[in-house]
Amino acid sequence: MLSFPPRREERLGPLPPLVLLLLVAGYAVSASESSDYSETEVLPESFPSAPAEPLPEFQLEPEDAFIVKNRPVQMRCRAAPATQIYFKCNGEWVNQNDHVTRESLDQATGLVVREVDISVSRTQVEELFGLEDYWCQCVAWSSAGTTKSSRAYVRIAYLRKNFEQEPLGREVRLDQEVLLQCRPPEGMPPPEVDWLKNEDVIETSQDSNFLMTIDHDLIIKQPRLSDTANYTCVARNVVAKRRSSTATLIVYVSGGWSSWTEWSECNARCGRGWQRRTRSCTNPAPLNGGKFCEGPPFQRVTCTTLCPVDGGWTEWAKWSACGTECTHWRSRECQAPPPRNGGKHCSGSMMESKNCTEGLCTRNKKISIEQASHPLAPGMGVAVYAGLVGALLLCVILVLCVGVLAYRHRCRHLHGDITDSSSALTAAFHPGNYKPPRQDNPHLLHPSAPPDLTASAGTFRGPLFSMQQATNDSPHKIPMTMSPLLDPLPNLKIKVYNSSTLSSLELPGDGRSLTDGEILSLKSMGTVSRERDGHGCHTLSREPGLSTSATLGHLGGRLTIPNTGVSLLVPPGTIPQGKFYEMYLIINKWEKTTLPSEGSQTVLTPVVSCGPTGMLLNRPVVLTLPHCAQLDTPTPDWTLTLKTQTHQGAWEEVLTVGEETLSSPCYLQLEEESCHVLMEQLGTYGLVGQSCPPQPACKRLQLALFAPRAPCLSLDYSLRIYCIHDTAHALKEVMDLERSLGGVLLEEPKPLLFKDSYHNLRLSVHDIPHTHWRSKLLAKYQEIPFYHIWSGSQRPLHCAFSLERGSLAVSQLTCKICVRQVEGEGQIFQLHTDIQETLPPHSPIPSGGSCLPSSQVGPYAFRLPASIRQKICASLDAPSARGCDWRLLAHSLGFDRYLNYFATKPSPTGVLLDLWEACHQGDADLVSLASALEEMGKSEVLVVMTTEVDC
């Protein structure tokens, strides 16, 4: 009969087929052998045999496991020695094909080590009906018998969504113990619980003031002011992580009275009044909504002050006897009443004297001496006053005469020195031909100062003298001649207006142009449009901080609108010799102009007007504009187009970057935050962009947060967030607007990349302390439509969040403001402010701002001296067979995107240097130019450049 050694007195279930076969075969063999022995001979008492094999011993037993979602779990066991290992799950053998068996030999013992794996799926566990858990165990066989492992349970892991109990917000007194309860959702395995304080995990081992109970409740033993925070209960297991609702704990401090002050002085200077003393609710001051002190903050009692009595004179005493001096005396006293309690003393003299002989005194000499000692005697006083008046009139006449003589002498002196650098006519001459100013004339400009045509000047009359170049003198010396420069010009006027109007020179007469050797012709400034197309003078719409103007001539100059990044470079030689123009530069306000965008295009720069329009330019000028396009991507995302506005107000395309042809009238050089436009026609310009498929383009925006200037005296409080272009001009415009509304910038503006994705900009406010504040908005968030931001036609765009505080005693506001593009980037403002604390006006320096003056005239506007420019142009303008000419310079400076534009100019090198001047107006760095020339091998130019710059 077949039998197996039992283990742990448990009945084995059905055996696997392979094991059954082996056992049956062994039984048959032993039975036949037994029959043979019984028939032939008697069995011996004992047989020699191999040592008995021990029972299997488990080196690894299966462990409890959890099925997460639909991922199966692996059960593993390992035993030695073992001829077979099988899993039994829920009392049934697992199919032999589901086992993965590995066999090895233990080198130390020589026993066979067998390891088996099975996989248990979610379906197998769910098929079990009833209340029993799904379990598995291993059964290992050896020749000595079988061994069973311990049971391992397999359960389906889960975690419910809803907490059985969530923590509730509370307001507690300082040092009053508080309990925050939390019952996590049901789950398998049971979830672990953590507490968060303002999103930071509370470590009870590091802060002994916190204690977590076995039921997951949080106890704060002695709440501190710093424990005022948002607390969240977090439950997690292998399946998921759940967060409870946030409970706000406010630790408040009730106010306490300070000590009484000393009694004040009686408020009545005379009679009955009041005295008062005060105390303040500052010991401690109420915090976080704590109760204010009960009782009056002051006390008042009555007081009585003695009234001051002013003194009064008594009656005059009788006259004394007539003395030897022919006078007698009488006196009085300040005793009716005497002054008391701080009263005023009597005013006047206590004694009085007069002549007692009525002029009949015999001592005439003495009388005459006494009369002379009184300066206010009637006869003597009139004579003295008459003498003083006469002397004063004489002094005034002498001063006037001296002034007239000095004025005439100065006028003659000015006519003699009219060729100095302070004269208004010197603007048309080369700076190398300036006459050094005389040291004894304080009205001449310092030789290092640039000539300023807008400086104050009077009306000059009489002949003007020219500076003739002596043929035998050095080129830097200018001899004086007596030949008339303009003969005659009786109506020559130099008009100078203040900075808010245009300055101009008027020259009635024939106005014919003469050569440089004969005459300097001053054309009427500001009337170019009248000369060109008959439209009349251009009228400037001046806005503070948004425009500038200057009178420029042949030497050129630079117009700059400070703190906006907008400038206009007029190179030397742009304006014809002998002509002067009143040039202007204006940033058009967005509400007063039509923008050049169409369809999906977006405006990237401010719209700028420069003029006067229609003026004749001998070479291109450079207009610099800040832009907000994000250009640092490896692939081109933008199609950029420069547009200009016609006289009828319509917008026309000037050029598209990358699509220039020989007929393109402009050249556009792009940098990371600005662009430079070389052009020969002044007017109104703006840069627009459009996404270049398939990659969406991004605009650089700025987010600026403003609030009312403290202290706030109302229960309502409003926060305004502006979404503007990331340019200095846009931020300056918003700062000026908020300054007029009484707003103050709370934080530095934050950058935001806004993608061309048709998604709106969403703004929301979070974590408002609802015990003291409430939001007056009905929706959870606000949105600015995508097109309003992308088109750039409705700026400055902003959203306002209206809040209301519970009482006037609430002064602290803490919240988060989230600004993000839907499915895009975003920013968070962490706001913590005291609305009663007066903050200074926040005036950040714009990144694109400029510290240059608004206008620079003549050679002082350029970093590169004229002599060095001429040598560089002479060296590089001519084409070189080796290519070491202006084309290599353009490549070295990064200006080689479209070389045909420069090739059409009389001096390509000069235009490249003009563009270099515009790109380096802020740093004025000659290193980049010197490095480019050094790479080209132009050592002779570098020597001249180093020598002249050092000088």
Summary of the structure (lengths in Angstrom):
residues: 951
radius of gyration: 51.1
end to end distance: 122.4
largest distance: 201.9
contacts: 2649
relative contact order: 0.05
helix: 19%
strand: 30%
